[in-house]
Amino acid sequence: MTAAETRAFRLGEFHSFSARNRRFLYLVPAGAIFELDGAAELLIDRLAQGEASEDQLIADLGAHGFPVADAQELIAELYQTRVIVSGNFAPEPLQEAPADFPLQTLVLNLTNQCNLSCQYCYEFGDDKVATPEGKPKFMDYETAQASVDFLLEQSAGRRTVHITFFGGETLMNFPLLKKVVTYAHDRAAGQGRSIDFSLTTNATLLTPAIIEFLSENRIGVTVSMDGPPELHDKLRVFANGRGSYDIIAPRVRALIENHRTRPITARVTLTKGVTDVVKIFRHLKNDLGFHEVGFAPVTTSPDRLYAINERGMDDVLAQFHVLADEYLEYALRGEMHGFSNVSDTLSELCQGVNKSHPCGAALGLVGVGPSGDIAPCHRFVDSDTHALGHISTGIDREKQKDFLQRGHINSKYDCHTCWARPLCAGGCHHEAYVRYGDTGHPNLHYCDWIRDWTDTCLQIYGAISAHNPEFLRVFAERKAIS
């Protein structure tokens, strides 16, 4: 008898879920999804009772009518994919980030100034990490040029790169934005490459001329907006306390009507008292006409007046489920729903994402402040504590290495037994710093929430793959474009 015949098999690391009467496995080390057939179900259920040798498994399958050769082939396939394992098997840790990983995206903070005084703002609010004192409030053209050159130099091998314009309020420095678009297009074209643009705005400064420019240059636009006026105006206010909804609503309608080259999306910040997710979605999607609407809980210390407590987050999750059910029904009809929290997760599932880090911060993405300081992302711009260098001298590789090592999933021991880690990787660096004082700390306050939501999206993926797989092609196309 050979060692292969006597070795004991056990279940590997996966998350089991069902969708429309079909069983699936989300294989954690690979970030892959498998649909189980009858034989695989029998084998998985058998090993759920305890370890078994190959002979025992073949015998069990044979008792249900499966030929020996088919049983051996199935065992070999499940072993190869690590659905089942044996001996002292342990998944290999994810690789450390290479020091010369090419940039993909530059977030250009054109200004650190804003014409609103949103109380929850991470840049100016109680939990701010920025230290802008003594630094320029508006980026100048020379710094912007150097930033574009830096992106192109540090993105070797990429045919397409991306610039996101950010603030403060981005459009407060619109003249510079126009110059950057022209300069970046020319520089990229001279290298036989292309460059894509997007921006985030509060929409208060939109004009017909600005909208025309954004449309002509295919600049993607995300509007920060928190729903109908009675919700939006709770915290998104001017310095005098006046709500901003009546100012931005007509401008948003004009933007959606006249920007014809890119879909317009809304980004909602959920805070205490602004958690009616379904109502907000209906207003932004159906009444105003946004293409997609995405939601994120406010990043804040738990003791802030606008922080959402645990009960509030449970209510948010319940409403997410309502929209997720709608999303699935739309998808099965081949229609887009517009709830981007589902779309974003489906996109990652289709790509088989298995993250070493929560996002591209300090890896494929960096932020640049008005002064030219380089930060891991836009949320750390103007923070002396988190600066990674300057656009004139480049990235300090030791600081970058320290940031990435802290944020790597291998360093987050609380995450090592969590089946959702390929998509979460511990959560946002900035959220971790605000909550725990360490950019590499896992966001433990969201763990159960994230697992529940990830399971929901897996079920949606499974149902679509079984009943309308053609719909998932749009997410494959997203990957090809990026």
C-alpha positions in Angstrom: 0.0 0.0 0.0 1.4 3.4 -1.0 1.7 6.5 1.1 -0.8 8.2 -1.2 -3.4 5.5 -0.5 -3.0 5.7 3.3 -2.6 9.5 3.8 -5.5 11.2 5.5 -7.4 13.9 3.7 -9.2 16.8 5.4 -11.0 19.9 4.3 -9.0 22.8 3.1 -9.8 26.5 3.9 -13.0 27.6 2.2 -16.3 29.3 2.8 -19.3 27.3 1.8 -22.4 29.1 0.5 -25.6 28.3 -1.5 -27.4 30.2 -4.2 -30.7 29.2 -5.9 -30.4 25.6 -4.6 -26.8 25.2 -5.8 -23.8 24.8 -3.5 -20.5 26.7 -4.0 -17.2 27.0 -2.3 -15.2 30.2 -2.0 -11.6 28.9 -1.8 -9.8 31.3 0.5 -6.1 30.8 -0.4 -6.9 31.3 -4.1 -9.8 33.7 -4.0 -11.6 31.3 -6.3 -15.2 30.1 -6.5 -16.2 26.5 -7.4 -19.7 25.1 -7.9 -20.0 21.6 -6.4 -21.5 18.7 -8.4 -23.1 15.7 -6.7 -19.9 13.8 -6.2 -18.0 16.8 -4.8 -20.8 17.5 -2.4 -20.7 13.9 -1.1 -16.9 14.1 -0.6 -17.1 17.4 1.1 -19.9 16.3 3.4 -17.9 13.1 4.2 -14.8 15.0 5.2 -16.8 17.4 7.3 -17.3 14.5 9.6 -13.5 14.0 10.0 -10.4 12.9 8.1 -10.5 10.0 5.7 -8.0 8.1 3.5 -8.3 7.9 -0.3 -9.5 4.3 -0.1 -12.2 5.4 2.3 -13.3 8.2 0.1 -13.4 6.0 -3.0 -15.4 3.5 -1.1 -17.9 6.1 0.1 -18.3 7.5 -3.4 -18.6 4.0 -4.8 -21.5 3.3 -2.4 -23.3 6.1 -4.2 -22.6 4.7 -7.7 -19.5 6.5 -8.6 -16.8 4.4 -10.5 -13.4 4.1 -9.0 -11.7 6.0 -11.8 -14.1 8.9 -11.5 -13.6 9.0 -7.7 -9.8 9.0 -8.0 -10.0 11.8 -10.6 -12.3 13.9 -8.3 -10.0 13.4 -5.3 -7.0 14.4 -7.3 -8.7 17.5 -8.7 -9.9 18.7 -5.2 -6.5 18.0 -3.8 -4.8 20.0 -6.6 -7.1 23.0 -6.0 -6.6 22.7 -2.2 -10.2 22.1 -1.5 -8.9 19.1 0.4 -5.5 18.8 1.9 -3.4 16.3 3.8 -0.4 16.2 6.2 1.1 19.4 7.4 -0.2 21.5 4.6 -0.3 25.2 5.2 -1.0 27.9 2.5 1.9 29.9 1.4 1.9 33.5 2.8 1.2 36.2 0.2 4.3 37.7 -1.3 5.7 41.0 0.0 5.2 44.0 -2.2 8.0 44.5 -4.7 10.0 47.7 -4.1 9.7 48.8 -7.8 5.9 48.1 -8.3 4.8 50.5 -11.1 2.3 53.2 -10.3 -1.1 53.0 -11.9 -2.9 55.9 -10.3 -2.0 59.4 -9.0 -4.5 61.2 -6.8 -3.7 64.9 -7.4 -5.0 67.1 -4.5 -5.3 70.4 -6.4 -6.3 72.2 -3.2 -6.7 71.5 0.5 -9.4 74.2 0.6 -13.2 73.6 0.5 -16.2 75.8 0.3 -18.3 73.5 2.5 -17.9 72.7 6.2 -19.1 69.1 6.4 -18.8 68.2 10.1 -17.5 64.7 9.4 -14.8 65.7 6.9 -11.7 63.5 7.4 -9.5 66.4 6.2 -10.8 69.2 8.4 -12.9 67.4 11.1 -12.2 66.2 14.6 -10.3 63.2 13.3 -8.1 64.9 10.7 -4.6 63.6 10.2 -3.5 66.4 7.9 -1.0 69.0 9.1 -1.4 71.7 6.4 -0.1 74.6 8.4 2.5 76.6 6.4 1.9 74.7 3.2 0.4 75.9 0.0 -3.4 75.9 -0.1 -3.5 75.5 -3.9 -1.2 73.4 -6.1 0.7 75.4 -8.7 1.3 74.4 -12.3 4.9 73.5 -11.8 4.1 71.0 -9.0 1.3 69.6 -11.2 3.6 69.2 -14.2 6.2 67.4 -12.0 3.5 65.1 -10.6 2.4 64.1 -14.1 6.0 63.5 -15.1 6.5 61.4 -11.9 3.5 59.3 -12.7 4.7 58.5 -16.2 8.3 57.8 -15.0 7.1 55.5 -12.2 4.6 53.5 -14.3 6.9 51.7 -16.6 5.2 49.0 -18.5 1.7 50.3 -18.2 0.0 51.4 -21.4 -2.7 53.3 -19.5 -2.4 55.3 -16.3 -4.9 57.3 -14.3 -5.1 60.6 -12.6 -7.8 61.4 -10.0 -8.3 65.1 -9.2 -9.2 65.6 -5.6 -9.4 68.3 -2.9 -10.6 69.9 -0.6 -13.1 70.9 -3.3 -11.5 69.9 -6.5 -13.2 72.6 -8.7 -11.9 75.4 -6.6 -8.7 75.0 -8.7 -10.4 74.2 -12.0 -8.1 76.4 -14.1 -5.2 74.2 -13.0 -7.2 71.0 -13.7 -7.7 72.1 -17.3 -3.9 72.7 -17.8 -3.1 69.4 -16.3 -5.4 67.5 -18.6 -3.8 69.1 -21.7 -0.2 68.6 -20.4 -0.8 65.0 -19.3 -2.5 64.0 -22.6 0.4 65.5 -24.6 3.1 63.8 -22.4 1.4 60.4 -22.5 0.8 60.6 -26.2 4.4 61.4 -26.8 5.2 58.0 -25.2 2.6 56.1 -27.1 0.5 55.8 -24.0 -2.9 57.0 -22.8 -4.1 58.6 -19.6 -7.5 58.5 -18.0 -9.0 61.1 -15.6 -11.6 61.3 -12.9 -12.5 63.6 -10.1 -14.6 63.9 -7.0 -16.6 67.0 -6.3 -19.3 68.4 -4.0 -20.9 69.9 -7.2 -21.4 73.4 -5.8 -19.2 75.0 -8.4 -20.3 73.1 -11.5 -21.1 75.4 -14.4 -22.2 74.6 -18.0 -18.7 75.4 -19.2 -17.1 73.0 -16.7 -19.6 70.3 -17.5 -18.8 70.7 -21.2 -15.0 70.4 -20.5 -15.5 67.3 -18.4 -17.6 65.6 -21.0 -15.3 66.6 -23.9 -12.3 65.1 -22.1 -14.1 62.0 -20.9 -13.4 62.8 -17.2 -15.3 60.5 -14.8 -17.1 62.3 -12.1 -18.1 61.2 -8.6 -20.4 63.5 -6.6 -20.3 63.5 -2.8 -24.0 63.6 -1.9 -25.9 62.2 1.0 -29.4 61.9 -0.2 -32.5 64.1 -0.2 -32.4 67.5 1.4 -33.6 66.4 4.9 -30.6 64.0 5.1 -28.0 65.6 2.9 -28.3 69.0 4.7 -27.7 67.5 8.2 -24.0 67.7 7.8 -23.1 68.8 4.3 -23.3 72.5 5.0 -21.6 75.8 4.3 -19.7 77.6 6.9 -22.8 79.6 8.0 -24.6 76.3 8.6 -26.8 76.6 5.5 -27.5 73.3 3.8 -26.0 72.7 0.3 -28.6 70.5 -1.3 -30.6 73.3 -3.0 -27.3 74.6 -4.5 -26.1 71.3 -5.9 -29.3 69.5 -7.0 -29.8 71.6 -10.2 -26.1 71.4 -11.0 -26.2 67.6 -10.6 -29.2 67.3 -12.9 -27.3 69.4 -15.5 -24.2 67.3 -15.1 -26.1 64.0 -15.6 -27.9 65.4 -18.6 -25.0 67.0 -20.4 -22.0 64.8 -19.5 -22.4 62.2 -22.2 -19.1 60.4 -22.3 -18.9 58.8 -18.8 -21.5 57.6 -16.3 -21.9 59.9 -13.3 -21.8 58.3 -9.8 -22.7 59.3 -6.3 -20.7 58.6 -3.2 -22.7 58.7 0.1 -21.2 59.0 3.6 -23.4 57.4 6.2 -23.5 59.0 9.6 -25.7 58.9 12.6 -29.1 60.0 11.5 -28.2 59.6 7.8 -28.6 55.8 7.5 -31.8 55.4 5.5 -29.9 53.6 2.7 -32.9 52.6 0.7 -34.4 56.1 0.7 -31.1 57.7 -0.2 -30.6 55.3 -3.0 -34.0 55.8 -4.4 -33.6 59.6 -4.4 -30.1 59.6 -6.0 -30.7 56.9 -8.5 -34.3 57.3 -9.5 -35.0 61.0 -8.8 -31.7 62.6 -9.8 -30.5 59.9 -12.2 -27.1 58.9 -11.0 -25.8 55.9 -12.9 -24.5 54.2 -9.7 -24.6 55.0 -6.0 -22.2 53.8 -3.4 -22.2 54.0 0.3 -19.5 54.1 3.0 -19.9 54.6 6.8 -18.1 57.7 8.1 -14.5 57.2 9.1 -14.3 58.4 12.7 -13.6 57.7 16.3 -16.5 55.8 17.9 -17.2 58.6 20.3 -18.1 61.3 17.8 -21.7 62.5 17.7 -22.0 61.6 14.1 -20.5 58.1 14.5 -22.8 55.1 13.7 -23.2 52.7 16.6 -23.4 48.9 16.3 -27.2 48.9 16.2 -27.1 51.5 13.4 -24.6 49.5 11.4 -26.9 46.4 11.7 -29.7 48.5 10.3 -27.5 49.7 7.5 -26.6 46.1 6.7 -30.3 45.1 6.6 -31.0 47.8 4.1 -27.9 46.8 2.0 -29.6 43.4 1.8 -32.8 44.9 0.5 -30.9 46.6 -2.3 -28.8 43.5 -2.9 -31.9 41.4 -3.5 -33.1 44.0 -6.0 -29.7 43.9 -7.6 -29.9 40.2 -8.1 -33.3 40.4 -9.7 -32.1 43.1 -12.1 -29.0 41.0 -13.0 -31.0 37.9 -13.7 -33.0 40.0 -16.3 -29.7 41.3 -17.7 -30.2 44.8 -16.3 -27.8 47.0 -14.2 -29.3 48.1 -10.9 -26.9 50.8 -9.8 -25.9 49.7 -6.3 -22.2 50.0 -6.6 -21.4 48.2 -3.3 -22.5 45.0 -5.0 -20.9 45.8 -8.4 -17.5 46.6 -6.8 -17.5 43.3 -4.9 -18.7 41.3 -7.9 -15.9 42.8 -9.9 -13.3 41.6 -7.4 -14.9 38.1 -7.3 -14.8 37.9 -11.1 -11.1 38.8 -11.0 -10.3 36.2 -8.4 -8.8 39.0 -6.2 -6.6 37.8 -3.3 -5.3 40.9 -1.7 -2.1 41.3 0.2 -3.2 44.9 1.1 -6.6 46.4 1.5 -6.1 48.8 -1.5 -3.4 50.2 -3.7 -2.2 52.9 -1.3 1.6 53.4 -1.5 1.7 50.5 -4.0 0.0 51.2 -7.3 -1.4 54.5 -6.1 -0.1 57.5 -4.3 -1.5 60.9 -3.4 0.2 64.3 -4.0 -0.7 67.4 -2.0 -0.6 71.0 -3.1 2.9 71.3 -1.7 4.2 68.3 -3.7 4.4 66.0 -0.7 3.7 62.4 -1.6 1.3 60.4 0.6 0.1 56.8 0.6 -3.3 58.0 -0.7 -5.5 61.1 -0.7 -6.6 60.6 2.9 -3.1 61.0 4.1 -2.2 64.0 2.0 -0.7 66.9 3.9 0.1 64.7 6.9 3.7 65.0 8.0 3.4 61.8 9.9 2.5 59.8 6.8 4.5 61.6 4.1 6.4 59.2 1.8 8.6 61.8 0.1 8.3 64.8 -2.2 7.5 65.0 -5.9 10.9 66.7 -6.5 12.9 63.9 -4.8 10.7 60.9 -5.2 9.4 58.2 -2.8 11.4 57.4 0.3 11.6 53.7 -0.2 12.2 52.9 3.5 9.1 54.8 4.5 7.1 53.1 1.8 8.4 49.7 2.8 7.4 50.3 6.4 3.9 51.4 5.5 3.4 48.4 3.2 4.8 45.9 5.7 2.4 47.3 8.4 -0.5 47.0 6.0 0.3 43.5 4.6 -2.1 40.7 5.4 0.8 38.6 6.7 1.3 41.1 9.5 -2.4 41.1 10.6 -2.6 38.0 12.7 -6.3 38.6 13.6 -7.1 38.1 9.9 -5.3 34.9 9.3 -8.2 32.7 10.2 -10.9 34.9 8.5 -12.3 33.5 5.2 -13.1 37.0 3.9 -9.5 38.2 4.0 -8.8 37.9 0.2 -11.3 40.7 -0.4 -10.9 42.7 2.9 -7.2 42.3 3.8 -7.9 44.0 7.1 -9.6 47.1 5.9 -8.8 50.7 5.2 -5.4 52.1 6.3 -6.9 55.4 7.2 -9.8 53.9 9.2 -7.3 51.8 11.1 -5.2 54.9 12.0 -8.2 56.9 13.1 -9.6 54.0 15.2 -6.4 52.4 16.5 -3.6 54.7 15.8 -1.8 52.3 13.5 -2.3 52.1 9.7 -1.6 48.4 9.8 -4.2 47.5 12.5 -7.1 45.4 11.2 -10.5 47.1 11.4 -11.8 44.6 13.9 -15.0 46.7 14.5 -16.2 45.8 11.0 -15.3 42.1 10.9 -18.7 40.5 11.3 -20.3 43.2 9.1 -17.7 42.5 6.3 -18.2 38.7 6.5 -22.0 39.0 6.2 -21.8 41.4 3.3 -19.2 39.3 1.5 -21.4 36.2 1.9 -24.3 38.1 0.5 -22.3 39.1 -2.6 -21.0 35.6 -3.0 -24.6 34.4 -3.1 -25.4 37.0 -5.7 -22.4 35.9 -7.8 -23.4 32.2 -7.5 -27.0 32.9 -8.6 -25.9 35.0 -11.6 -23.3 32.5 -12.7 -25.9 29.7 -12.6 -28.8 31.5 -14.3 -27.4 34.4 -16.3 -23.6 34.1 -16.6 -23.5 36.5 -19.6 -24.2 39.3 -17.1 -20.8 38.8 -15.5 -19.0 39.6 -18.7 -19.3 43.3 -17.9 -17.0 42.8 -14.9 -14.5 40.9 -17.0 -14.6 43.9 -19.4 -13.9 46.3 -16.4 -10.8 44.3 -15.7 -9.6 44.4 -19.3 -10.1 48.2 -19.4 -8.2 48.7 -16.1 
